[in-house]
């Protein structure tokens, strides 16, 4: 899932940065999609960091008990 979202985000960035003239409505739609994908990516990254911290804490507690 994460790979697909990253690829979609990259494709949208390429479209936005390309020197191609798009109609105004299409450009606005692509901008909103890029913003949405960026938000989803950041939420997924935060979730991954939180899970990583939890596993580190649990691992640290287990090591101290032994």
Buried (B, 14 or more C-beta within 10 A) or exposed (E): EEEEBEEBBEBBBEBBEEEEEEEEEEBEEBEEBBEEBBEBBEEBEEEEEEEEEEEEEEEEEEEEEE
